[in-house]
Each structure stands twice: as structure tokens, then as C-alpha cells.
């Protein structure tokens, strides 16, 4: 059984219902949902719809041929009209909150674009105008530190990125944002955050000296090519030496961003005790973003898979304490993860509030609501939970186009509301 039309009097708990009416003509936050409360059935019946649609594939209970009504309440705890009015008021309030959130997201998107332009500018100026480049990097990192270290915490947003030819800038900004957020989790001081942020921003600038045919080679590198690529850490230090105003710790961190705790990294094969104290944080977030965006795109992992791989297969290479904090920071299902919810609906994790990590904001697929007005749900407010992560390639085409999973997963931060 897929979808059938039934009269509202035949509704039962456990059915997955779709309301054949406009989104603003009922008090529910969604047009489609699982019936978990008798009050939902009462309200649907009060709408006087000629029929409702039951999705059998998502229902826990299937409609039967004979008439079966939901158990009636002898004395309803609340009259249906009053309950419906209360839900309509809550819906209006939630709609206003969503509008505010979307405005905030648009503001963050704009700030993200400006920051990318700054990254592009300062990297291109480092050799010719190092003083100006350092001033710009100080301003950029300073703004990020202020946002992330704010008393109310920060919201980590999933960003739209279109230009796949600027991987270096996206990666550098991503690593900078994530490193600073992890630094806050670790209780790092503001002064150390500034050092870490600048090191994260510049850590891969040496790739500008690597031939593009190596950086963009679609197949596996030869051993000489791989060795050439590994030189980028030293090239980064050479470029940063053009700016003597930079603290030496920044150069050290940039040099060590491919080392591992067990000594299996490069360029020097250092172990954890030999690294700069901030290096493990940079190594960790660089590993995460590189797993999400490897040189060979077919090897890219979704955020959920990247975290899982790091935790299961790279634990000897990564700092244990910081890795656990990083998983806690991003949540088990980080922004950019396509997920199935407990009512079998499909969504995309959009944002994580560092003050409430268990309840991310998720955009949910609903064929009856325009994509531009797609419902953005807070799991806490909707009594839902994430069941599993889904590879974007497994999505039906209409769902894929609606959710628009990001080919490049990039993040930016905004201050959390009071």
C-alpha cells in the first residue's frame, strides 16, 4: 500500500497523514506528519476536510476496509476550538521565528561571502604587501573570535558554495571557523585563538606553489607527485616568512598541520609530545574537512561519515580528548548531513546551536510546500529525532533537488540569540 484517501473519521494513531489543503489553512507546522496524539486527530476532523491522504509506506498502522474511528475522549481535556486556536497562535509565532532565522541566515551568507573575498585578497597580497595582508587577517580572525567566544554561544550554519575552482579559500575559511569553535570547547584563551585562527587561515597557502595539474589531477598521484604535494607545508612557511610581523607560533602550526599524534604524519613525523600545544586542534579539523573534500571528489565523505571514520579509524592519529569534543561540537549529525527522521520524513541538517547540540535545525522535504518556503524544524519543538544519515546519492531526484545537498560542505558562524 502506498497512498490512499480516507475520511477523517477513519484516522488512527500511527497513520502518516497528508492534509489536502494549503499550509496556512490548518494549525499544524507541516502538511504531512505521523499521528502520535489523539488531539491531532480531533483537530483534523474539525477542519471538515472531505478526505485526507494516508502514506502507507510511512505509517505504523494501515487503514482497514471497514470503518474504524479513533477512540473518542469522553471528556476532552480541552475543547477542540480552543486547542486549534492555541495551535494556530503557536504556528504564527513559529513562522515569525523562522522568518527571523532565515533573515539571520541571509545575513550570515552575506558575511560569509565577504569573508571569502577577504581570504582571497589577503592570500594574494601576502608576498607583495605582507603588512596589509596581516592586518586583514587580524581583522577577519578577530571578528570570528568575537562571534564564537560570545557569551551566548554561536550557531554553526551550513553555507552555499558554488565556485569549485576556489577550493583553497573555502577550505582555509572552513578550517579557521571549525578550529576556533573547537578551541572554545577546549577552553583556549582569546590570545591563543588569534594565533590558531591565523595559522588555520594560512595553513595551506603553500599550495599556491604546487602545479595545478597535481592539485586537480582526477586520478591517483604518482609517488613523485605525492611527494611534491607534501612540500606545501614547507612552502607555506616560506611564504609566511614574507610577513615577519606574524608570531613564530603561526609558522610552526602551519608547518605541523599534517603531522599525526602517532608520528605517522609529515613533514617531520613528529609525535604528540613534540607538537605545538595548539597543533592537535588544527590537525583534527584539517583532517575532517579534507575527508569531506578530498583531492579526488569520488572519495568525498558526508559529514556524518567523516566523523565516524575519524572516530573509528584515525583515533591513533588524532588527539583523543579533542576528537571527542569535536564530535560533541558538531553533533553526531553535523550540518550538511541528509537524515531520516523518526516519522520517516527526509531532511537536511542546516544549523547547530552550540547551546543546544541535541536539537539541530533541519530543512524537511515536503512536496506540497514550495522549496523556498520549506519547513525548517527544530527537533525539540516537533517531538522528532534523527534515525539515520542518508547518502545524497540515494535520494530520489525530486527530494535531492528540493533539499539541495551541498557538494562542498562549508560552515560559517552567527551569534546565538539570547
N, C-alpha and C positions, 0 to 999 in steps of 0.2 A: 504494500500500500504506500502510495506517495502522498498525494494531496486530495482531500475530499471536502465537499461542502456539507456542513451540518447546521441545524438550527441551534441557536444559542442555548435552548433548553436542554440540549444533549451534551453540553460541555461537562467534562470531568477533570478533576485534578490529575496532573500528569500528561495532559494533552499539550501539544505545541500548537498554539493558535496564531493565525494571522487575521488581523481585522481589515475587512474590505472597505476602509474609509480613510479619509485624509488624516494625516498625522495630528493636525490641530483640532480634529473633531472628536477626540477622546482624551481621557486624562492620563493615559499611560505614556511612559517615556519612549516606548518602542511600538512599532506596528505588529511585530512578531515576538512572541515570548512563550516560555513554558508556564503553564498554570500550576502554581505552587500554593495558592491560598484561595479559600472559598470566597473571600472578598473580591478577588479578581473576577470570578465567575458572576457574582452578583452585579458588579459594575458593567460587565459586558452585556448582560441581559438588559440592564437599564438603558443601554444605548439604542435598543429597539432595532437592531440590525436584522435584515431578513435572513442572513446566514453568516457564518464565519468559516474560515478555511483551516483545516487541520492538516499539518505536515506529519504524516505517519512515520517518516524516517527519523524525526527528532522527538517523537512522542514516547512517553513511557507507558501510556495507555492508549489503545486503539478504539475508535468509535465502533459500536456494535450495531447491527441492523435494526434491532428493536430500540424503542425509545428508552433512554436511560438518562435521568436527570441527576445532577449533583445533589448530594444531601442538603436539604434545606435546614436553615437555622431556625429553631423555634422562636428565639428572641435575639435578633441580630444585635451584636454589640454596639452597632452604630447604624442609624438609618442610611439607606443606600444613597440618597440625595446628598446628605451631609458628607458622607465618605467620598463621594465623587467630587464634590466641591473642594474638599480638603486636598484631594489628589491633583485637581486642576490648579490650585494655588501652588502646590509644590512643584508641579510641572513648569508653571510660568517662572517661578523662582530659579529652577534648574536651567531653563532656557536662557535666562539672563546671565546666569553664571557661565554657561557655555559660550555665550556671545563675548563675555568678558575674557574668557580663556582664549578664544580664537583671536581676539584683538591683541592679547598679550603675545600669542604665538606669532602673529604677523609682525609685531614689534621686534620679537626675538629673531625672526627670519631676516628682517632688515639689518639688525645689529650683526647678525652672523655674516651677511654679505659684506658689510663694511669691514669686519674683522678679516675676512678672506682677502679683501683688497689691501688691507694693511700688511698682512703676511706677505703677499706677493710683492708689495712695494719695498718693504724693509729687506727682504732677501735679495732683491735685485740691487739694493743700494749698499749692501754690506761691504763690498770690495772698494767701490768708488767713493762712497760717503758714509763711512762706518759710524761716525758720531751721530748723524741723523738717524741711521738705522737703529742704533741702540736706544736713542730717545723714543723712537716709535715703538720699539719692542717693550720698553719700560711702561709706556702708556697703555699698551694693549694688555700686557700681563697684569698690570696694576688694576685695570678695570675688571678683569676676570677674577682676580684675587678678592677684590672688594665684594663682588657679587656672590662668590662661593662661600666666603667667610662671614657673610651677613648673619645676624642673629637668628633670622627666621629660616635660614637654610636656603637651598636653591632647588629649582626644578630643572631636571635634565631633559631637554626636548630633542626629538628626532627632527633632523633638518632635511630639506630638499637640496640635493646637489645634482647639477646637470652636466657640467663640463668635465668629462672624464679625462681630459688632457692635462688637468692640473692636479694630479694625484698628490704631488709633493705638498702643495699648500693645504689641501683637505686633510691629509694625514698629519701634518705638523700641527694644525689647529686642533684636530681631534685629540691627539696625544697630549697637547698642552691642557685642554679642558679636563680630560679624564685624569691626568696626573695631579692637577690641582684639587679635583674633587676627592681623589684618594688621599692626598696629603691632609685634607681637612679631617677625613676619617681617622687618620693616624695621629692627629694632634700636632701636626707640624706648624712651626711658628710662621708668622707672616713674612719675615725676612727670608726664611728658608723656602717658602712658597714662591717668592720672587725669583730666587736662584733656580729652583726646579722648573718654574714656568718658562723662563728664558731658555734653559737647556732643552726643554721639550720642544719649544718653538723652533730652535735652530738645529736639533739633533741630526736631521737628515739633509742639511743644506749641501753637504759634500756630494750628494748625488747629482748636483749640477755639473760636476766634472766627470761623471760616468757617461760614456756614449749612449745615446738614446736607443740604439739598436740592441743594447744589452738590457736597458731598463724596460723596454717594451717588447722584448722577444717573446712570442706567444708559446714557445716550447721550452723544454728544459735547457738550462745553460750548460755549456761545456765547462770543464774544470778551470781552464784559464779565464773564462768569462765570469764564473762564480768568484774566483779569486779577485778579479778586477772589481766586482760589485762590493766585495767585502772591504775594499780600500776606502769606501765612502766615509767611514768613521774617522780615518786619519785625514781625509780631505776636508771634512767638516772642521776639524781643529785648525788646519792650515788657513781656512777661510776666516774662522773666528779670530785668529791672531791678527787680522787686519784691524780689529777693534780692541786695542789694549785696555779700554775702559771696562770691558767685561771682567767680572770676577773669575779667577782661575778655576774655581769650582765648576763653573758653567762649562768650560772646556773639558774638564775631567769627566763630568757627567755625559757630555756629548760623545766622548771617546768610548765610554763604557756601556752605551745603551744596547749593545748586542752581547754583552757578557752574560753568563748564567751562574747561578749560585753554586753549581757543582763543578765549575771550571771548564765546561764544555763549550763556552761561547768564544767570541773573538772581539778584538784583535789579540789580546794577550792571554786568554784562557784563565782569567782571574776567578777566584772563588769568593764567596760572600764576604768573608772576613777581610779581603783585600780591596773591596769596593768602597767607593764613597758612600757614606750613610744614606744619601738620597737616591743612589743609583738603582736599588731594587725597585723603587716605585716606577721609575722611568722604564726600566727593563720590562716590568709587568704590563704596563698599559701599551707600550710599543708592541709587545707580543700579541696582545689582544687585537689591536687594530690591524696588525699585519695578518692575523688569521682571518679577519673579516675581509681584508683587501689584499690578498697575496699578489705577487707579480703575475702569476698565471690565474686568470679570473675563474677558470673552471674548478679551481681548488678552494674558492671562497667558502667560508662557513657563515651561517647565520649567527647572530649574536649569541643565542642560546647554546648552539653547538660549539662556538668558540670558547665560551666559559666552561662548558662541560669538558671539552678536550684539555683545556689548561689544568683543570682540577684533577682529571683522571690520568693524563699522560705527560704532563710537564711539571709535576709537583717537585721533582728533584731539582729542576732548573729554576724554579721561581720561589720567591720568598713566601714561606708558609703563612705567616701572620697577615701580611699584606694581601695575599691571594684571597684569604677568607673575607677580609674587609672589602675587597673589590667585588666579590660575589654579592656580599650584603649591600654594597653601594648600588650596583646596577639592578639588583633583584635577580631572581632565578630566570626571569624572562625580561631581558633588557629591552629598551626602546629599539624598535626595528624588527622585533620578533613577531611573526604571524602566529596567532594562537587560536585554539578552540576553547570555548567557554563551557561551563557546566551545563548550559542549556543547548549545547551543540552548535551555537552560532560561531561565526568566524570573525576575528578582529585583528587589528594591528596595534601593538603597544606603541603609544606615541610619546608618553612622558612619564617620568618617575619623580615623585616628590621625596626629597631626602628626609623629610619629617614623617613620611607615611609610606614606607617602601613596599608594604604588602598590598597596597591598593593603587596600582598604576592607572593612568588614563588610557583608554583603549577606544579606537575608532572601529565601529562594528558594521559589517556588511548588512544592508537591508535593501532588497531590490525595489521596495516601494517608496524609498526616500531618496531624493536626488543626492548624488555623491557630494556636492558642495554643502549639503545640509546633513551629512551623515552623522548619526548619533555618536557622541563622544561620551563614553560611560565611565563612571567611577565605580569600580567593582564593589566598594563598600556600600554605596548607595543603592545598588541593584541586587544585592544578595547573590552575587555570582562569584565564581572562582575560575582560574585558568586550569584547564585539564592537561593540555599538552601543547607543544610547539609543532608547527607545520612548516615544511619546506615550501617556499613560494612556488616552486615548480609543480607542486602537487595541487595547486588551487585551480578550480575551473576558471576559464578565461574571463567570464563576467566578474567573478569575485576578485581575480587578480587585478583587473583594470579598475575596479572600484576602490580597492584598498591601496593600490599603487605601492607595493613593497619596494623599498629603496635598493637599487643596485649597489649604491655606495651608502653605507650607514655612517652618517655624521651627526655629531651632537653639538649642542650649544646650551648655555645656561641662562636662566632668568631667576630673579629673586622670588622666593616663595611668598605667597600672600600672608598677611597677618593671621 
